[in-house]
């Protein structure tokens, strides 16, 4: 290591990608290299630093203590080299990168239409992969480097993650227009009704149940579904009630014979947020993050209040 002439700076670029992606295949895709080439580079890096650097743990690779200690200096070296060579900043118009996102179907409905328009006009070569995970699954995926950005409701995150609010949302109740309760949804009528619950893990938890528990009552769940987008379509012709985020209600709800009303008890609003790793977000992922912060919420959705 004392002889700088023997150091291949390209290896440091590979190490940076491996520490960010924690996955050989994804690092190879990011660097536009073959998987064997990245594996060979990792072998050389292990000899260079006399450390295994990354240890396989399931589907990801976990950095050793030494690798984590190198990360800050590595970022400085790469940034300094770019400045020295006069490299230009990331250009989304020329990028062929893939960025991985996680969100529910609610997040997809709100965020993706605007994001796709921005991609097609400003970054046509970029690809976005979207996965659906529950809240804890999204947080773990971001921490492990499996996902670049997660979108959803995150009351708290670990110190290693950054959370930025995109907008504040409220809950509303959706009923069939022929349901007598739709004309005046009292708390008594609400509690006597059957309810549609949207839950990826099938458990009645979250803001609605917390609000009911605060006033010492609970509701009767008739059906549990994992997707927001189908929930409202189940209501027509039934006496069921759907309590859901307002932007999950389709714009054509009135034509479908649905009525949207305020909940007969107080439910706290919630912040819909974007979560990422605090340090080391790739330039393409950082561009997507900035794009999402500026994306206008899908205007095809019903907005109440």
C-alpha positions in Angstrom: 0.0 0.0 0.0 3.0 2.3 0.4 3.7 2.1 -3.3 1.0 4.1 -5.0 2.1 3.0 -8.4 0.8 -0.5 -7.6 -2.7 0.7 -6.7 -5.4 0.3 -9.4 -7.9 3.2 -8.7 -10.5 1.2 -10.7 -10.5 -1.3 -7.8 -11.6 1.5 -5.4 -14.5 2.3 -7.7 -15.5 -1.3 -7.5 -15.2 -1.3 -3.7 -17.4 1.7 -3.5 -20.1 0.1 -5.6 -19.9 -3.1 -3.6 -20.3 -1.2 -0.3 -23.3 0.6 -1.7 -25.0 -2.3 -3.4 -23.9 -5.1 -1.1 -24.5 -7.4 -3.9 -22.1 -8.5 -6.7 -24.7 -8.7 -9.5 -26.1 -5.3 -8.7 -22.6 -3.8 -8.4 -21.8 -5.2 -11.8 -24.9 -3.7 -13.3 -24.1 -0.3 -11.8 -20.5 -0.4 -13.1 -21.5 -1.9 -16.5 -19.1 -4.8 -15.8 -19.6 -8.6 -15.9 -20.3 -10.4 -12.6 -17.0 -12.4 -12.9 -15.1 -9.2 -13.4 -16.5 -7.7 -10.1 -15.8 -11.0 -8.3 -12.2 -10.9 -9.5 -11.9 -7.3 -8.4 -13.2 -8.2 -5.0 -10.5 -10.9 -4.7 -7.8 -8.3 -5.5 -9.3 -5.9 -3.0 -9.2 -8.5 -0.3 -5.5 -9.0 -0.9 -4.9 -5.3 -1.1 -6.5 -4.5 2.2 -5.7 -7.9 3.8 -9.4 -8.3 4.8 -12.4 -10.2 3.5 -14.3 -6.8 3.3 -17.7 -8.3 2.6 -19.3 -11.4 4.0 -22.3 -13.1 2.4 -25.4 -13.1 4.6 -28.4 -14.5 2.7 -29.0 -12.5 -0.4 -26.8 -9.6 0.5 -23.2 -9.1 1.5 -22.4 -7.5 4.8 -19.3 -5.2 5.1 -16.7 -6.1 7.7 -15.7 -3.5 10.4 -12.6 -2.6 8.3 -14.7 -2.1 5.2 -17.1 0.2 7.0 -14.1 2.1 8.3 -12.8 2.6 4.8 -16.1 4.0 3.4 -15.7 7.6 4.4 -12.1 7.9 3.1 -13.1 6.0 0.0 -15.8 8.5 -0.8 -13.4 11.4 -0.4 -10.8 9.7 -2.7 -13.4 9.1 -5.4 -14.8 12.6 -5.1 -11.3 14.1 -5.2 -10.3 12.1 -8.2 -13.4 13.2 -10.1 -12.6 16.9 -9.3 -9.0 16.3 -10.4 -10.0 14.9 -13.7 -12.7 17.5 -14.2 -15.5 15.0 -14.6 -18.9 16.4 -15.1 -21.8 15.9 -12.8 -24.3 13.1 -13.2 -26.4 13.6 -16.4 -29.8 11.9 -16.2 -30.3 12.3 -20.0 -27.4 10.0 -20.6 -27.8 7.6 -17.7 -28.6 3.9 -18.3 -28.9 3.2 -14.6 -31.4 1.1 -12.7 -32.9 2.5 -9.4 -34.8 0.2 -7.0 -37.9 1.6 -5.2 -40.3 0.0 -2.7 -43.9 1.2 -2.0 -47.4 -0.1 -1.6 -50.0 0.1 -4.4 -51.2 3.4 -2.7 -47.7 4.9 -3.1 -47.5 3.6 -6.7 -50.8 5.2 -7.6 -49.8 8.6 -6.1 -46.1 8.8 -7.1 -45.4 6.7 -10.2 -47.5 8.5 -12.8 -45.7 11.8 -12.3 -42.3 10.1 -11.9 -42.7 8.2 -15.2 -43.5 11.4 -17.1 -40.4 13.0 -15.6 -38.3 9.9 -16.5 -39.5 9.8 -20.1 -38.8 13.5 -20.7 -35.6 13.9 -18.7 -34.0 10.5 -18.2 -35.3 8.1 -21.0 -32.5 5.6 -20.5 -33.0 5.1 -16.8 -35.0 2.1 -15.4 -37.0 2.1 -12.2 -37.8 -1.3 -10.5 -40.7 -1.1 -8.0 -41.3 -3.7 -5.3 -44.2 -4.0 -2.8 -43.2 -4.6 0.8 -44.7 -3.9 4.2 -43.3 -1.0 6.3 -40.7 -3.0 8.2 -39.7 -4.9 5.1 -39.1 -1.6 3.3 -36.9 -0.3 6.2 -34.9 -3.4 6.3 -34.5 -3.5 2.5 -33.1 0.1 2.5 -30.8 -0.6 5.4 -29.5 -3.7 3.6 -29.0 -1.8 0.3 -31.5 -4.0 -1.5 -33.7 -1.0 -2.1 -32.5 2.6 -2.9 -35.6 4.4 -1.8 -38.8 3.4 0.1 -42.1 5.3 0.1 -44.7 5.0 2.8 -45.7 5.8 6.4 -42.7 5.6 8.7 -43.3 7.0 12.2 -39.7 6.5 13.0 -36.5 5.2 11.3 -33.1 4.2 12.5 -30.3 6.8 12.7 -28.7 5.4 9.5 -31.7 6.4 7.4 -33.0 9.7 6.2 -36.7 10.4 6.0 -38.3 13.3 4.0 -42.0 14.0 4.0 -43.7 14.3 0.6 -47.2 15.3 1.7 -49.6 15.0 4.6 -52.7 12.7 4.1 -56.0 12.2 5.9 -58.5 9.3 6.3 -62.0 9.3 4.9 -64.9 6.7 4.9 -66.3 5.2 1.7 -69.8 3.8 1.6 -72.4 2.7 -1.0 -74.7 5.7 -1.8 -77.7 3.4 -1.0 -76.4 2.7 2.5 -78.5 4.7 4.9 -75.4 5.4 7.0 -73.9 7.3 4.0 -76.3 10.2 4.8 -75.1 10.6 8.3 -72.3 8.3 9.5 -72.5 8.5 13.2 -70.0 6.7 15.5 -72.8 4.2 16.4 -73.5 3.4 12.8 -69.8 3.1 12.1 -69.3 0.6 14.9 -72.4 -1.4 13.8 -71.2 -1.6 10.2 -69.0 -4.3 8.6 -65.6 -3.0 7.5 -63.0 -3.6 4.8 -59.5 -3.6 6.2 -56.5 -2.9 4.0 -53.4 -4.6 5.4 -50.5 -6.3 3.8 -49.8 -8.6 6.8 -53.5 -9.2 7.5 -53.4 -7.6 11.0 -55.7 -4.8 12.2 -53.1 -2.2 13.2 -52.1 1.3 12.3 -53.7 4.7 12.6 -57.3 3.7 12.4 -57.1 1.0 15.1 -55.1 3.3 17.3 -57.8 6.0 17.0 -60.5 3.6 17.9 -58.6 2.2 20.8 -58.1 5.7 22.1 -61.9 6.0 22.6 -62.2 2.5 23.9 -64.0 0.8 20.9 -63.2 -1.5 18.1 -64.7 -2.3 14.7 -66.0 -5.4 13.0 -63.7 -6.5 10.2 -65.6 -8.4 7.4 -62.8 -8.7 4.9 -59.1 -8.1 4.8 -57.4 -7.2 1.5 -53.7 -6.4 0.8 -54.2 -3.7 -1.8 -55.7 -0.2 -1.6 -56.6 -0.1 -5.3 -59.2 -2.9 -5.0 -60.7 -1.9 -1.7 -63.1 0.8 -2.9 -64.4 -1.5 -5.7 -65.7 -3.9 -3.1 -68.1 -1.4 -1.5 -70.9 -1.0 -4.2 -74.0 -3.1 -3.4 -72.9 -3.8 0.2 -73.4 -2.2 3.6 -69.7 -2.3 4.3 -67.5 0.7 5.2 -64.0 1.4 4.0 -61.8 3.8 6.0 -58.9 4.7 3.8 -56.4 7.4 2.9 -58.2 10.0 0.8 -55.9 9.7 -2.2 -56.6 6.0 -2.4 -60.2 6.8 -3.4 -60.6 6.6 -7.2 -61.8 9.7 -9.0 -64.6 7.7 -10.6 -66.1 6.8 -7.1 -69.2 8.9 -7.6 -69.9 7.2 -10.9 -69.5 3.9 -9.2 -72.3 4.8 -6.7 -69.9 5.6 -3.8 -70.1 8.3 -1.2 -67.0 9.7 0.6 -67.6 11.2 4.1 -65.6 12.3 7.1 -64.9 9.6 9.8 -67.2 10.0 12.8 -64.1 10.1 15.1 -60.8 11.8 15.0 -58.0 10.0 13.2 -54.6 11.6 13.0 -53.3 12.7 9.7 -50.1 11.0 8.5 -47.0 12.0 6.7 -46.3 10.1 3.5 -42.5 10.0 3.3 -39.5 8.9 1.4 -36.7 6.9 3.2 -33.1 6.4 2.0 -29.7 5.7 3.5 -28.2 8.8 5.0 -24.8 8.3 3.3 -23.8 6.9 0.0 -26.9 7.3 -2.1 -25.8 6.7 -5.7 -26.1 9.7 -8.2 -29.0 8.0 -10.1 -30.9 7.2 -6.9 -30.3 10.8 -5.6 -31.7 12.1 -8.9 -34.8 9.9 -8.6 -35.2 11.1 -4.9 -35.1 14.7 -6.0 -37.5 14.0 -8.8 -39.9 12.4 -6.4 -39.8 15.4 -4.1 -40.9 17.5 -7.0 -43.5 15.1 -8.5 -47.0 16.5 -8.4 -49.4 14.1 -6.7 -51.5 12.2 -9.2 -54.4 14.6 -10.0 -56.6 11.7 -11.0 -57.2 11.0 -7.4 -59.9 12.3 -5.2 -58.7 14.9 -2.7 -61.0 15.7 0.2 -61.0 18.6 2.6 
